[in-house]
Amino acid sequence: MKHYALALDLKNDPELIAEYKQFHKKIWPEIELSIKESGIESMKIYLLGNRLFMTIEALDSFSFETKAEMDANNTVVQQWEELMWNYQQALPMAKPGEKWLLMEKIFEL
């Protein structure tokens, strides 16, 4: 099993943050299916202020490259991503077009 942590910011607007949270109370069924089909077994998103923190547990066969290819060929995922970008903003160190950034694990007990 692989484990990942990623970060992204939301636009610092309480109304937009509330809307974003509402969308994630019940994601679109097609989005849930695309996540599972990519090999992700568990995904959690946490919020502090406008900072998002995501954890992923995935099968050993999972890769972000394959997930990106799957997403690029899925019109519903593209619609979801376009909608979510209304709420999200890139982290200051993100390259153009990057959203969720992979975090480096620096400690484990």
N, C-alpha and C positions, 0 to 999 in steps of 0.2 A: 504494500500500500504506500502511495506517495502522499506527502502532506505539503501544502503550500499556504502562504499568507500573502495577501495583496492589499494594496491601499489605493484609495481614490477620494477625492473631495466632492462634496455637493456644493452648489451655489449657496452662499451664506444668506439665505432668505427663509425665514421660518415657514412661510406658506408653501414654498416649493419643497422644503424638507418634509413637511407634513404630507404633501401629495406623494412624494417619493415613497415614504413609509407606507402609505395606503396601497400603492401599486404592489408593494412587496408582501402585503398581508395575504394576497392570493395572486401569484404570478400567472400569466397565461399558460394554459396547459401545454401548448407547443414549445414554450420556453423550458418548462420543466422536463419535457421529453428530450429536447435537444441536449440539456445538461446531462441527463442520465445516459443517453446514447453515446456521449463522448467518453464515458468511462468514469465520470464523477459520481462517487457514492454518497458524499455528504458535502453540503455547501452551507456556510453560515455567514451572515453579514451583520456586523456590529456598527453602531453609530455613536460618535462622541462629538458634540457640536456639529460641525459639518464634515468631519472626517469619517470615512467609511473604512472598515477593516474586514476583509473577507478571508475565511479559512476554507480550504478545499481538502478533502480526502478523496483520492482517486486510485483507480486500478493501476498496477505497474505499467500497463500498456498505454496509459494516458499520455498525451502530449499537447502542449498549447498550440503547436503548429497544426496538428490534425484538427483540433477544436476550431481554430481560426478558419481552416478550409471548409469545415462543415457549416460554420456560421455564415461564411461568405456565400454559400450556395443555398441558404435557407431564407426565403423572403420574409417569413414571419419574424425570425431572429433579427433580421436587418431592420424591420419596422420597430421592434422592441428597442433595439440599440439606438435608433434615431429618436424615439420617444424619450428614453432615459437620458440622452445627451442634453435634453432641455433642463434637466435637474443637476447633471454632473458637470464638474469642471476638472481639467487636468491638474495634476500636482505640479508645483513649480519646476521640478526637475524632469518632467516628462518631455519626450521628443514629440514633434508634431504628429498628431494622429493617435498617440498612445492614451489609453484610458487607465485601466487597472494596472498598477505596477507591482511586480513581484518583489516581495520583501526578503531581505537576507536574514536567515536565522542566526542569531549570535549567541544564544544560550539555550540550554536544555537541561533539565534536572531529571 
